[in-house]
Amino acid sequence: MTAPDALADVRRRIDAIDRRMVALIAERQACVVRAGSLKADAAAVRAPARVEQVIARVRALAVEQGASPDVVEATYRALIGAFISLELDVHRGAAEETGAAGSGAAVAEAENPELLLQRALSSAERGDAAVATSELIRLLDTASGLSLRLRAAVVLGELLIASGRSAEAELVLATAASGAEVAEDLDDVDAAELERVRDLLDHVRR
């Protein structure tokens, strides 16, 4: 078999694996949606202790299966962060449907990116990096303001670097930098924040 044929065969196998993985993610999502509708509040959704429990378990499973624990951890942290955002949305929807007290405040907070950023900063200052990371990922997924996104990317990048997740930090920072560079002549680009993003990006790439 020639090298191109061998590569094509490997890629076909990867595509088949991806199909199975996406099916499993869909199955996990169904469980997450159900869990989100049952939890009492947003704190129960974020559940940082549960997150770390899952990470410890999948790292151990990675060792058993001959996979890189670091790769598995990075994959699961990204997956969990995305599912927390989804579960928060589900939880808020369930609270609205049942007329749960305080749901209006939760919706108002979700619509206020500045408030979400401040809450993430408070979580980081308390040393609750898992919660801060989830909130910042959610903010970057939803916020449209470029200056706010740069600030969030800086804080998230610093948290990821501090926790040894340099590959994820590089992705967050590179995405923020490229988005800002497209609009670098616009007034809403904070030059200092953009420079900080670039400095952190240079740091993780060394």
KOLVODO-265361 format. One record per residue (C-alpha): z, y, x; residue number from 0. Coordinates in Angstrom, 1 decimal. Each point is the difference from the previous one (the first is absolute). Example, Ala and Ser with C-alpha at 12.3 -4.5 7.8 and 13.67 -1.06 7.14 Angstrom:
<atom <7.8, -4.5, 12.3>, 0>;
<atom <-0.7, 3.4, 1.4>, 1>;
This chain:
<atom <0.0, 0.0, 0.0>, 0>;
<atom <-1.0, 3.4, 1.4>, 1>;
<atom <2.6, 2.8, 0.3>, 2>;
<atom <-1.5, 2.0, -2.9>, 3>;
<atom <0.1, -3.2, -2.2>, 4>;
<atom <3.6, -0.7, 1.1>, 5>;
<atom <1.0, 3.6, -0.8>, 6>;
<atom <-1.7, -0.2, -3.4>, 7>;
<atom <1.9, -3.2, -0.8>, 8>;
<atom <3.3, 1.6, 1.0>, 9>;
<atom <-0.7, 3.0, -2.2>, 10>;
<atom <-0.8, -2.3, -2.9>, 11>;
<atom <3.4, -1.7, 0.5>, 12>;
<atom <1.7, 3.4, 0.1>, 13>;
<atom <-1.7, 1.1, -3.2>, 14>;
<atom <1.2, -3.2, -1.7>, 15>;
<atom <3.5, 0.6, 1.2>, 16>;
<atom <-0.2, 3.6, -1.3>, 17>;
<atom <-1.0, -1.2, -3.4>, 18>;
<atom <3.1, -2.3, -0.1>, 19>;
<atom <2.3, 2.8, 1.3>, 20>;
<atom <-1.2, 2.5, -2.6>, 21>;
<atom <0.6, -2.6, -2.7>, 22>;
<atom <3.6, -0.4, 1.3>, 23>;
<atom <0.4, 3.7, 0.1>, 24>;
<atom <-1.0, 0.3, -3.6>, 25>;
<atom <2.5, -2.7, -0.9>, 26>;
<atom <2.7, 1.9, 1.9>, 27>;
<atom <-1.0, 3.2, -1.8>, 28>;
<atom <0.6, -1.6, -3.4>, 29>;
<atom <3.5, -0.9, 1.1>, 30>;
<atom <0.6, 3.5, 1.4>, 31>;
<atom <-1.2, 1.6, -3.3>, 32>;
<atom <2.4, -2.2, -1.9>, 33>;
<atom <2.9, 0.8, 2.3>, 34>;
<atom <-0.7, 3.7, -0.2>, 35>;
<atom <0.3, 0.0, -3.8>, 36>;
<atom <3.4, -1.8, 0.3>, 37>;
<atom <1.8, 2.0, 2.7>, 38>;
<atom <2.6, 2.6, -1.0>, 39>;
<atom <-1.1, 2.9, 2.1>, 40>;
<atom <-2.2, 1.2, 2.9>, 41>;
<atom <2.7, -0.9, 2.6>, 42>;
<atom <-0.2, -3.6, -1.2>, 43>;
<atom <-3.8, 0.1, 0.4>, 44>;
<atom <0.2, 1.2, 3.6>, 45>;
<atom <2.8, -2.4, 0.9>, 46>;
<atom <-0.1, 0.5, 3.8>, 47>;
<atom <2.4, -2.9, 0.6>, 48>;
<atom <-2.4, -2.3, -1.9>, 49>;
<atom <-2.9, 1.3, 2.0>, 50>;
<atom <1.7, -0.9, 3.3>, 51>;
<atom <0.9, -3.4, -1.4>, 52>;
<atom <-3.6, -0.7, -0.8>, 53>;
<atom <-1.1, 1.2, 3.5>, 54>;
<atom <2.5, -2.2, 1.7>, 55>;
<atom <-1.2, -3.0, -2.0>, 56>;
<atom <-3.7, 0.5, 0.6>, 57>;
<atom <0.6, 0.5, 3.7>, 58>;
<atom <1.7, -3.3, 0.1>, 59>;
<atom <-2.8, -1.6, -2.0>, 60>;
<atom <-2.5, 1.5, 2.4>, 61>;
<atom <1.7, -1.7, 2.9>, 62>;
<atom <-0.1, -3.3, -1.9>, 63>;
<atom <-3.7, 0.4, -0.7>, 64>;
<atom <-1.0, 1.1, 3.4>, 65>;
<atom <-0.9, 3.6, -1.0>, 66>;
<atom <1.1, 3.2, 1.7>, 67>;
<atom <3.3, 1.2, -1.5>, 68>;
<atom <-0.9, 3.6, 0.8>, 69>;
<atom <-3.4, -0.3, -1.7>, 70>;
<atom <1.6, -1.6, -3.1>, 71>;
<atom <2.7, 2.6, -0.1>, 72>;
<atom <-2.5, 2.9, 0.2>, 73>;
<atom <-2.1, -1.6, -2.7>, 74>;
<atom <3.0, -0.6, -2.3>, 75>;
<atom <1.4, 3.5, 0.5>, 76>;
<atom <-3.3, 1.5, -1.1>, 77>;
<atom <-0.2, -2.4, -2.9>, 78>;
<atom <3.5, 0.6, -1.1>, 79>;
<atom <-0.4, 3.8, 0.3>, 80>;
<atom <-3.1, -0.2, -2.3>, 81>;
<atom <1.8, -2.2, -2.5>, 82>;
<atom <3.1, 2.3, 0.0>, 83>;
<atom <-2.3, 2.8, -1.0>, 84>;
<atom <-1.6, -2.1, -2.7>, 85>;
<atom <3.4, -1.3, -1.2>, 86>;
<atom <1.3, 3.6, -0.2>, 87>;
<atom <-2.9, 0.9, -2.3>, 88>;
<atom <0.6, -3.0, -2.2>, 89>;
<atom <3.7, 0.7, -0.1>, 90>;
<atom <-0.6, 3.6, -1.0>, 91>;
<atom <-2.4, -1.1, -2.7>, 92>;
<atom <2.5, -2.5, -1.4>, 93>;
<atom <2.7, 2.7, 0.0>, 94>;
<atom <-2.3, 2.4, -1.9>, 95>;
<atom <-0.9, -2.7, -2.6>, 96>;
<atom <3.7, -0.8, -0.7>, 97>;
<atom <1.1, 3.6, 0.1>, 98>;
<atom <2.3, -0.6, 2.9>, 99>;
<atom <2.2, 2.9, 1.0>, 100>;
<atom <-1.2, 1.9, 3.0>, 101>;
<atom <-3.6, -1.2, -0.1>, 102>;
<atom <-1.2, 3.5, -0.4>, 103>;
<atom <1.7, 1.0, 3.3>, 104>;
<atom <-1.7, -3.0, 1.7>, 105>;
<atom <-3.4, 1.0, -1.3>, 106>;
<atom <0.6, 3.6, 1.0>, 107>;
<atom <0.9, -1.1, 3.5>, 108>;
<atom <-3.1, -2.2, 0.2>, 109>;
<atom <-2.1, 3.0, -0.8>, 110>;
<atom <1.8, 2.2, 2.6>, 111>;
<atom <-1.2, -1.1, 3.5>, 112>;
<atom <2.3, 2.6, 1.7>, 113>;
<atom <3.0, -1.5, -1.7>, 114>;
<atom <-1.0, -3.5, 1.0>, 115>;
<atom <-0.5, 1.1, 3.6>, 116>;
<atom <3.5, 1.6, 0.0>, 117>;
<atom <1.5, -3.2, -1.4>, 118>;
<atom <-1.8, -2.0, 2.7>, 119>;
<atom <1.4, 2.3, 2.7>, 120>;
<atom <3.5, -0.4, -1.5>, 121>;
<atom <-0.4, -3.8, 0.1>, 122>;
<atom <-1.1, 0.2, 3.7>, 123>;
<atom <3.0, 2.3, 0.9>, 124>;
<atom <2.3, -2.6, -1.6>, 125>;
<atom <-1.5, -2.6, 2.2>, 126>;
<atom <-1.6, -1.8, -3.0>, 127>;
<atom <-3.4, -0.4, 1.8>, 128>;
<atom <-1.3, -2.7, -2.4>, 129>;
<atom <0.4, 2.2, -3.0>, 130>;
<atom <-1.4, 3.1, 1.8>, 131>;
<atom <-3.0, -2.0, 1.1>, 132>;
<atom <-0.8, -1.3, -3.5>, 133>;
<atom <0.3, 3.6, -1.4>, 134>;
<atom <-2.2, 1.4, 2.7>, 135>;
<atom <-2.7, -2.7, -0.5>, 136>;
<atom <0.1, 0.8, -3.7>, 137>;
<atom <-0.3, 3.7, 0.7>, 138>;
<atom <-3.0, -0.5, 2.2>, 139>;
<atom <-1.6, -2.1, -2.7>, 140>;
<atom <0.4, 2.6, -2.7>, 141>;
<atom <0.3, 3.5, 1.6>, 142>;
<atom <-3.1, 2.1, 0.2>, 143>;
<atom <1.3, 3.0, 2.0>, 144>;
<atom <-1.2, -0.2, 3.6>, 145>;
<atom <3.0, 1.8, 1.5>, 146>;
<atom <2.4, -2.2, -1.9>, 147>;
<atom <-1.9, -3.1, 1.1>, 148>;
<atom <0.2, 1.0, 3.6>, 149>;
<atom <3.8, 0.6, -0.2>, 150>;
<atom <0.4, -3.4, -1.7>, 151>;
<atom <-2.2, -1.7, 2.6>, 152>;
<atom <2.1, 1.5, 2.9>, 153>;
<atom <3.3, -1.2, -1.5>, 154>;
<atom <-1.4, -3.5, -0.9>, 155>;
<atom <-1.6, -0.3, 3.4>, 156>;
<atom <3.3, 0.8, 1.7>, 157>;
<atom <1.8, -2.6, -2.1>, 158>;
<atom <-2.6, -2.7, 0.6>, 159>;
<atom <0.0, 0.7, 3.8>, 160>;
<atom <3.8, -0.1, 0.0>, 161>;
<atom <0.0, -3.4, -1.7>, 162>;
<atom <-2.6, -1.5, 2.4>, 163>;
<atom <-2.9, 0.1, -2.5>, 164>;
<atom <-2.4, 1.9, 2.2>, 165>;
<atom <-3.2, -1.5, -1.5>, 166>;
<atom <1.0, 1.2, -3.4>, 167>;
<atom <1.0, 3.4, 1.4>, 168>;
<atom <-3.4, 0.3, 1.7>, 169>;
<atom <-1.8, -0.7, -3.3>, 170>;
<atom <2.1, 2.5, -1.9>, 171>;
<atom <-0.5, 2.7, 2.6>, 172>;
<atom <-3.7, -0.6, 0.6>, 173>;
<atom <-0.7, 0.2, -3.7>, 174>;
<atom <2.0, 3.3, -0.3>, 175>;
<atom <-1.7, 1.4, 3.1>, 176>;
<atom <-3.5, -0.9, -1.1>, 177>;
<atom <0.6, 1.4, -3.5>, 178>;
<atom <1.2, 3.3, 1.5>, 179>;
<atom <-2.8, 0.3, 2.5>, 180>;
<atom <-2.5, -0.1, -2.8>, 181>;
<atom <1.7, 3.1, -1.5>, 182>;
<atom <1.2, 1.6, 3.2>, 183>;
<atom <-1.4, 3.4, -0.8>, 184>;
<atom <1.7, 0.2, -3.3>, 185>;
<atom <3.1, 2.0, -0.6>, 186>;
<atom <2.1, -2.8, -1.2>, 187>;
<atom <0.0, -1.8, 3.3>, 188>;
<atom <3.3, 0.6, 1.9>, 189>;
<atom <-1.0, 0.2, 3.7>, 190>;
<atom <3.5, -1.0, 1.2>, 191>;
<atom <0.2, -3.0, -2.2>, 192>;
<atom <-3.5, -1.1, 0.9>, 193>;
<atom <0.9, 0.3, 3.7>, 194>;
<atom <3.1, -2.1, -0.5>, 195>;
<atom <-2.1, -2.7, -1.7>, 196>;
<atom <-2.3, 0.0, 2.9>, 197>;
<atom <2.8, -0.1, 2.5>, 198>;
<atom <1.6, -3.0, -1.7>, 199>;
<atom <-3.4, -1.7, -0.2>, 200>;
<atom <-0.5, 0.5, 3.7>, 201>;
<atom <3.5, -1.5, 0.6>, 202>;
<atom <-0.7, -3.2, -1.9>, 203>;
<atom <-3.4, -0.5, 1.6>, 204>;
<atom <1.3, 0.2, 3.6>, 205>;
